[in-house]
Amino acid sequence: MSTDILIVEDDENLRVALCDNLQRDGHRVHVARTGAEADKALSSGRFDLVILDVMLPDTDGYDVCQRLRARGDETMVLMLTARTLEDDLVRGFAAGADDYLKKPYRLRELLSRVGALLRRAGKRPTDPRPSFGGYCLDLDSRELLDDAGVAVPLTKTELDLLALFVRREGAALSRDAILDDIWGDGVHVDTRTVDNFVSSLKKKLRWQPGAPFAIETVRGYGYRFVVRTDLDQPKD
């Protein structure tokens, strides 16, 4: 199971340092600089942990956390703040935070708390070779190997798309979110391009109904990658 962490921090130096260290520990890291960016990220993707600064340029972390919990999202939240009053600590937990760390913090302590929260959530660091349905996706060598160890001929974009689906296993991804992740912000690509690449990917994976995995269509929205445990009830 992949581990995705969202960092909500407007201080560039702190944000970059956190990203570097968490990526070095094997986590997939995403960033937001404002409350609005955080809300957008949290509504379009699934994360295992949010590292949330209280002081943001357009709102505060308490409100972001409250909105997250109001949607029924139980993602682990670690709040960061320079505020040291007991009332601020109480307010953070009342907003739905799972842990609270005061600035300035020691990096080792923060990483330790991240690990503890992920263990509570039942998550593990990213597997560099996730497998599904007889395939092995080697993220280091950027190869997809079949059950005979033979590389499946995927294009760069097809492999990037498959890696995204595997990382987000079980999450419904909108076509726009897929476009942003694979092609990048500001690149104008028709959403039908996603459909074409999904179709091509299914053919290269030799997908058929009843297979132990599927790229399901979420009608009117996008796609969801699932690895099935019950093959008696296949879905497309």
C-alpha positions as CSV (number, residue, x, y, z in Angstrom):
1,M,0.0,0.0,0.0
2,S,1.4,3.4,-1.0
3,T,1.8,6.2,1.5
4,D,0.8,9.7,0.4
5,I,1.4,12.7,2.5
6,L,0.1,16.2,1.9
7,I,2.2,19.1,3.3
8,V,0.2,22.3,3.8
9,E,2.9,25.0,4.6
10,D,3.4,28.5,3.1
11,D,7.1,28.8,4.3
12,E,9.1,27.6,1.4
13,N,12.2,26.6,3.3
14,L,10.2,24.5,5.7
15,R,8.2,23.0,2.9
16,V,11.2,22.0,0.8
17,A,13.0,20.5,3.8
18,L,10.0,18.4,4.8
19,C,9.5,17.2,1.2
20,D,13.1,16.2,0.9
21,N,13.2,14.2,4.1
22,L,9.8,12.5,3.7
23,Q,10.6,11.5,0.1
24,R,13.9,10.1,1.4
25,D,11.9,8.0,3.8
26,G,10.0,6.5,0.9
27,H,6.8,8.6,1.0
28,R,4.9,10.1,-1.9
29,V,4.7,13.9,-1.0
30,H,2.2,16.5,-2.3
31,V,2.2,20.2,-1.3
32,A,-0.2,23.0,-0.8
33,R,0.7,26.6,0.1
34,T,-2.7,28.0,1.1
35,G,-5.9,26.8,2.6
36,A,-7.6,26.9,-0.8
37,E,-5.0,24.7,-2.3
38,A,-5.3,22.3,0.6
39,D,-9.1,22.1,0.2
40,K,-8.7,21.4,-3.5
41,A,-6.1,18.7,-3.0
42,L,-8.0,17.0,-0.2
43,S,-11.3,17.0,-2.2
44,S,-9.6,15.5,-5.3
45,G,-7.2,12.9,-3.8
46,R,-6.8,10.4,-1.0
47,F,-4.0,10.9,1.5
48,D,-2.7,8.9,4.4
49,L,-1.5,11.9,6.4
50,V,-1.8,15.7,6.3
51,I,1.0,17.8,7.8
52,L,-0.9,21.1,8.4
53,D,0.5,24.4,9.4
54,V,-1.9,26.6,11.5
55,M,-0.8,29.9,10.1
56,L,-1.7,30.1,6.4
57,P,-2.0,33.2,4.2
58,D,-5.7,32.9,3.4
59,T,-7.1,31.0,6.5
60,D,-5.9,29.0,9.4
61,G,-5.2,25.3,9.8
62,Y,-8.1,24.9,12.3
63,D,-10.7,25.7,9.6
64,V,-9.0,23.5,7.0
65,C,-9.1,20.6,9.5
66,Q,-12.7,21.3,10.5
67,R,-13.8,21.2,6.8
68,L,-11.9,18.0,6.3
69,R,-13.7,16.3,9.3
70,A,-17.1,17.8,8.2
71,R,-16.8,15.8,5.0
72,G,-16.3,12.6,7.0
73,D,-12.6,12.3,6.0
74,E,-10.7,10.5,8.7
75,T,-7.2,11.2,7.2
76,M,-4.6,11.6,10.0
77,V,-3.7,15.2,10.6
78,L,-0.5,16.5,12.2
79,M,-0.7,20.2,13.0
80,L,2.3,22.5,13.1
81,T,2.2,25.9,14.9
82,A,4.4,28.5,16.4
83,R,1.6,29.2,18.9
84,T,2.3,27.8,22.4
85,L,-0.7,28.7,24.4
86,E,-2.7,25.8,25.9
87,D,-5.9,27.2,24.3
88,D,-4.3,26.8,20.9
89,L,-3.4,23.2,21.6
90,V,-7.0,22.5,22.8
91,R,-8.4,24.2,19.7
92,G,-6.3,22.1,17.4
93,F,-7.5,18.8,18.8
94,A,-11.1,20.2,18.9
95,A,-10.8,20.9,15.2
96,G,-10.0,17.2,14.6
97,A,-6.2,17.0,14.6
98,D,-4.6,13.7,15.6
99,D,-1.3,15.2,16.8
100,Y,0.2,18.7,17.4
101,L,3.8,19.8,17.1
102,K,5.1,23.2,18.1
103,K,7.6,25.2,16.0
104,P,10.5,25.2,16.0
105,Y,10.5,21.5,16.0
106,R,13.3,18.9,15.7
107,L,13.2,17.1,12.4
108,R,13.8,13.7,14.0
109,E,10.8,14.2,16.3
110,L,8.6,15.2,13.4
111,L,9.6,12.1,11.4
112,S,9.0,10.0,14.4
113,R,5.5,11.4,14.8
114,V,4.8,10.9,11.1
115,G,5.8,7.2,11.5
116,A,3.6,6.8,14.6
117,L,0.5,8.3,12.9
118,L,1.0,6.2,9.8
119,R,1.2,3.1,12.0
120,R,-2.0,4.1,13.7
121,A,-3.6,4.4,10.3
122,G,-2.2,0.9,9.3
123,K,-0.1,2.3,6.5
124,R,3.5,1.3,5.5
125,P,6.1,3.2,3.5
126,T,5.8,3.0,-0.3
127,D,6.8,-0.4,-1.8
128,P,9.1,0.4,-4.8
129,R,7.8,-2.8,-6.5
130,P,4.1,-3.0,-6.0
131,S,2.4,-6.0,-7.6
132,F,-1.1,-6.8,-8.8
133,G,-2.7,-9.5,-10.9
134,G,0.6,-11.2,-11.8
135,Y,2.3,-7.9,-12.7
136,C,5.1,-6.2,-10.9
137,L,5.6,-2.4,-11.3
138,D,9.2,-1.6,-10.6
139,L,9.2,2.2,-9.8
140,D,13.0,2.4,-9.7
141,S,13.7,1.0,-13.1
142,R,10.3,2.3,-14.5
143,E,9.3,-1.1,-15.9
144,L,6.2,-3.2,-15.7
145,L,7.0,-6.9,-15.5
146,D,4.5,-9.7,-16.2
147,D,4.4,-13.0,-14.3
148,A,7.2,-14.4,-16.4
149,G,9.5,-11.4,-15.7
150,V,9.1,-9.9,-19.2
151,A,8.8,-6.2,-19.5
152,V,5.4,-5.0,-20.9
153,P,6.0,-2.3,-23.6
154,L,4.4,0.8,-22.1
155,T,5.0,4.4,-23.2
156,K,6.3,6.9,-20.6
157,T,2.8,8.4,-20.3
158,E,1.2,4.9,-19.9
159,L,3.6,4.0,-17.2
160,D,3.1,7.3,-15.4
161,L,-0.7,6.7,-15.5
162,L,-0.4,3.2,-14.2
163,A,1.9,4.3,-11.4
164,L,-0.6,7.0,-10.4
165,F,-3.4,4.4,-10.3
166,V,-1.4,2.0,-8.3
167,R,-0.4,4.7,-5.8
168,R,-4.0,5.8,-5.4
169,E,-5.4,2.3,-5.3
170,G,-9.1,2.5,-4.3
171,A,-9.4,6.3,-4.8
172,A,-11.7,7.8,-7.3
173,L,-9.6,10.1,-9.5
174,S,-11.2,12.8,-11.6
175,R,-10.1,13.2,-15.2
176,D,-8.9,16.7,-14.4
177,A,-6.8,15.5,-11.4
178,I,-5.3,12.8,-13.7
179,L,-4.4,15.4,-16.3
180,D,-2.8,17.7,-13.7
181,D,-0.7,14.8,-12.3
182,I,0.4,13.3,-15.5
183,W,0.6,16.3,-17.9
184,G,1.1,19.1,-15.3
185,D,-0.7,22.3,-14.5
186,G,-1.2,24.7,-17.3
187,V,-0.9,22.1,-20.1
188,H,-4.1,22.1,-22.1
189,V,-5.1,18.5,-22.9
190,D,-8.6,17.3,-23.6
191,T,-10.0,15.1,-20.9
192,R,-10.8,12.5,-23.6
193,T,-7.1,12.0,-23.8
194,V,-7.3,10.3,-20.4
195,D,-10.0,7.9,-21.7
196,N,-7.8,7.0,-24.7
197,F,-4.8,6.3,-22.5
198,V,-6.9,4.2,-20.1
199,S,-8.2,2.2,-23.0
200,S,-4.7,1.6,-24.3
201,L,-3.4,0.6,-20.9
202,K,-6.2,-1.9,-20.4
203,K,-5.3,-3.5,-23.8
204,K,-1.6,-3.8,-22.9
205,L,-2.5,-5.3,-19.5
206,R,-4.7,-7.8,-21.3
207,W,-7.5,-6.9,-19.0
208,Q,-10.7,-8.9,-19.1
209,P,-13.8,-9.0,-16.9
210,G,-13.0,-11.2,-13.9
211,A,-9.4,-10.2,-13.7
212,P,-8.0,-9.7,-10.2
213,F,-7.6,-6.0,-10.9
214,A,-9.5,-3.3,-12.8
215,I,-9.5,0.3,-13.8
216,E,-13.1,1.1,-13.0
217,T,-15.0,3.9,-14.7
218,V,-16.5,6.3,-12.2
219,R,-19.4,7.6,-14.3
220,G,-19.3,11.3,-15.0
221,Y,-16.1,11.7,-13.0
222,G,-13.1,9.6,-13.8
223,Y,-11.5,6.3,-12.8
224,R,-10.7,4.1,-9.9
225,F,-8.0,1.4,-9.8
226,V,-8.9,-1.6,-7.6
227,V,-7.2,-4.9,-6.8
228,R,-10.0,-7.4,-6.1
229,T,-10.3,-9.9,-3.4
230,D,-13.7,-11.2,-4.5
231,L,-13.5,-12.3,-8.2
232,D,-17.2,-13.5,-8.1
233,Q,-18.4,-9.9,-8.5
234,P,-16.3,-8.3,-11.2
235,K,-16.8,-4.6,-12.1
236,D,-15.6,-2.6,-15.1
